Amino acid sequence: MTPRPVRTRIFVVSMANASERRRAFAADAAGAEAPWRFFDAWDRLHPDLEYDEDAAIVAKGRPLRQGEIGCYSSHFALWLQLLADPDADQYIVLEDDVIVDWDYVARFAAVYHGAAGHDYVRLYYKKPAPSRIIAKDYVCRATWLTEVAGYCFGTQGYMITRAGAERLAAHCRELRRPIDDEMDRSWVHGVRNLAVFPFPLMERKVESGIGLQRFERFPVPRRLKLQRLVAHTRERAGYQLFGRRRFRFQR
């Protein structure tokens, strides 16, 4: 019996009015072997999410900006869409500010990664972080599958299976941190933070649609300072314990 083809759909998260970004992405993707389509990004809180500003300050040290809430809602909406999609086994999610190695992505899309328990695989991240090699020649020669420890940030590109979407969607309903922070916390939600290397994506150096205000110093209100200190200490301890157990490192 011939197995059915892997059903992978590729979505590019982009604001509906981002005409120049969409034009640039489409031009670079002309002739791509893998079919893809734009997904209109959210600019507001998804109705299935809960956001409490004080809880965000305790968890992250500051409130989230509207752009961060929209970004979080966009990825969350795609996970819910995957769970309700009868024609897909997995999604590849890209953002519109990347340049893509479409040859590799087409090969990557033809593999059902969930069969090996790889329910979330990043195609890019922004910050160097400790990692270990899981498999060599992953999809093609001289590409490695790695597991990353801790925060490496970025949602520029990743693959997610139904199982991964189900687990992340259940965990992420309370919005307390930016979406990439929350997805990096594998020691909490249990979805392994896997990535291919070298990356088959490159991020364009363009201004973030989220804005730069999130990097400004935020004075934590006195009434929340103790809660913030406790939360930060617990977060660091949980991350270090995870690292020692699985990656044998200590910061």
C-alpha positions in Angstrom: 0.0 0.0 0.0 1.4 3.3 -1.0 1.5 5.8 1.9 -0.3 9.1 1.3 1.8 12.2 0.8 2.6 14.4 3.7 0.2 17.2 4.0 2.1 20.4 4.7 0.7 23.9 4.3 3.0 27.0 4.4 1.7 30.3 5.7 3.5 33.7 5.7 2.3 35.9 8.5 1.9 39.5 7.2 -0.2 42.5 8.0 -2.9 42.8 5.4 -1.8 46.4 4.6 2.0 45.6 4.4 2.0 45.9 0.6 5.7 46.6 0.2 6.7 43.7 2.5 4.4 41.3 0.6 5.7 42.5 -2.7 9.3 41.9 -1.6 8.5 38.5 -0.2 6.5 37.4 -3.3 9.3 38.5 -5.6 11.9 36.5 -3.7 9.6 33.5 -3.6 8.9 33.5 -7.4 9.4 30.0 -8.6 9.4 28.5 -5.2 8.9 24.7 -5.4 6.6 24.7 -2.3 3.2 26.4 -2.5 2.6 29.1 0.1 0.1 31.8 1.0 -0.1 34.9 3.1 -1.9 34.8 6.5 -3.4 38.1 7.6 -1.7 39.0 10.9 -3.8 40.0 13.9 -3.5 43.5 15.3 -5.5 42.9 18.4 -6.0 40.3 21.2 -7.4 37.0 20.0 -10.8 36.3 21.7 -9.6 32.9 23.1 -6.6 34.6 24.8 -6.5 36.3 28.2 -4.2 39.2 28.9 -3.7 40.9 32.3 -1.2 43.7 32.4 -0.1 43.2 36.0 0.5 39.5 35.3 2.7 40.5 32.3 4.7 42.9 34.4 5.3 40.1 37.0 6.3 37.6 34.3 8.2 39.7 31.8 9.1 42.8 33.8 6.9 45.1 31.7 3.5 45.3 29.9 3.3 44.0 26.4 2.9 46.4 23.5 0.0 46.2 21.1 2.2 44.9 18.3 3.4 42.0 20.6 -0.2 41.2 21.5 -1.1 41.1 17.8 2.0 38.9 17.0 1.1 36.5 19.8 -2.5 36.3 18.5 -1.4 35.7 14.9 0.6 32.6 15.8 -2.0 31.4 18.3 -4.7 31.7 15.6 -2.6 29.6 13.2 -2.2 26.9 15.7 -6.0 26.8 16.2 -6.4 26.8 12.4 -4.1 23.8 12.1 -6.1 21.9 14.7 -9.3 22.5 12.7 -7.7 21.9 9.3 -8.7 18.5 7.8 -6.2 18.9 4.9 -3.0 19.3 6.9 -0.7 17.3 9.1 1.7 20.2 9.8 2.2 23.8 9.1 5.3 25.7 8.2 4.9 29.3 9.5 7.1 32.1 8.1 7.1 35.8 8.7 7.3 38.3 5.8 10.7 39.7 6.6 12.7 36.6 5.7 14.6 35.3 2.7 14.0 31.6 2.2 16.0 28.7 0.8 13.0 27.3 -0.9 14.8 24.2 -2.2 15.5 23.1 1.4 12.0 24.1 2.6 10.4 22.1 -0.2 12.3 19.0 1.0 11.6 19.8 4.6 7.9 20.1 3.9 7.8 16.6 2.3 8.8 15.0 5.6 6.3 14.3 8.4 8.4 15.3 11.4 5.9 14.2 14.0 6.7 10.6 13.2 10.0 11.0 15.0 8.4 13.1 17.8 9.6 16.4 16.3 6.5 18.4 16.8 8.1 21.9 16.6 11.2 22.6 14.5 12.6 26.1 14.1 14.1 27.3 10.8 15.7 30.3 12.4 16.4 32.0 15.7 18.0 35.3 16.8 20.1 34.7 19.9 22.9 32.1 20.3 22.0 29.6 22.9 23.3 26.2 24.2 22.3 23.3 22.0 23.0 19.7 21.4 22.9 17.7 18.2 19.9 15.3 17.7 20.4 14.1 14.2 22.8 14.7 11.3 22.0 15.0 7.6 18.5 16.1 8.5 16.4 16.2 5.4 19.5 16.8 3.3 23.3 16.3 3.7 25.2 18.6 6.1 22.1 19.9 7.9 21.8 19.1 11.5 18.8 18.9 13.8 19.6 20.4 17.2 17.8 20.9 20.5 18.1 24.4 21.9 18.2 25.2 25.6 16.7 28.4 26.9 15.8 31.6 25.2 16.9 32.0 21.6 14.0 34.2 20.4 12.3 34.8 17.1 9.3 33.4 15.2 10.7 34.1 11.7 10.1 30.5 10.7 9.2 27.1 12.1 7.3 23.9 11.5 4.6 22.7 13.9 2.6 19.5 13.9 -1.0 19.0 15.2 0.4 17.6 18.4 2.7 20.6 18.9 -0.1 23.0 18.1 -2.4 21.3 20.5 0.1 21.5 23.4 1.2 25.0 22.7 -2.3 26.4 22.2 -3.4 24.8 25.5 -0.4 26.3 27.3 -0.4 29.7 25.8 -4.0 30.9 26.4 -2.8 33.2 29.2 -0.7 35.9 27.5 2.1 36.9 29.8 5.1 37.2 27.6 5.9 37.8 23.9 5.1 34.7 21.8 8.8 33.7 21.2 9.6 33.9 24.9 6.7 31.6 25.7 7.5 29.1 22.9 11.2 29.0 24.1 10.1 27.8 27.6 10.2 24.1 26.8 11.0 23.3 30.4 7.5 24.5 31.3 5.2 23.4 28.4 7.2 20.3 27.4 7.4 21.0 23.6 11.1 20.5 22.6 12.8 23.5 21.2 14.3 21.9 18.0 16.0 23.7 15.2 17.8 22.9 11.9 21.3 24.2 11.3 22.5 25.9 9.2 19.3 28.0 9.0 17.4 27.8 5.7 16.1 31.4 6.4 17.8 34.8 6.7 16.1 37.7 8.3 16.0 41.0 6.4 17.3 43.9 8.4 14.1 46.0 8.2 12.3 47.8 10.9 10.2 45.5 13.1 6.4 45.9 12.8 6.2 45.5 16.5 8.3 48.6 17.2 11.2 49.3 19.4 9.4 50.7 22.5 9.5 47.3 24.1 13.2 47.7 24.7 12.8 50.9 26.7 13.4 50.6 30.4 10.1 50.1 32.4 10.0 50.9 36.1 8.1 48.0 37.8 5.5 49.5 40.2 6.3 49.1 43.9 3.2 47.0 44.5 4.5 44.4 42.0 8.3 44.4 42.7 8.3 41.5 45.2 6.1 39.3 42.9 8.4 40.2 40.0 11.5 39.2 41.9 10.0 35.9 43.0 8.8 35.1 39.4 12.2 36.0 37.9 14.0 33.8 40.5 11.7 30.9 39.8 12.1 31.3 36.1 15.8 31.3 36.3 15.9 28.3 38.6 13.6 26.3 36.4 15.7 27.0 33.3 19.0 26.1 35.1 17.5 22.9 36.4 16.4 22.0 32.9 19.8 22.8 31.5 21.7 20.8 34.0 19.4 17.7 33.4 19.3 17.8 29.7 22.3 19.8 28.5 24.8 19.6 31.4 25.4 23.3 31.7 25.1 25.8 34.4 25.0 29.6 34.1 
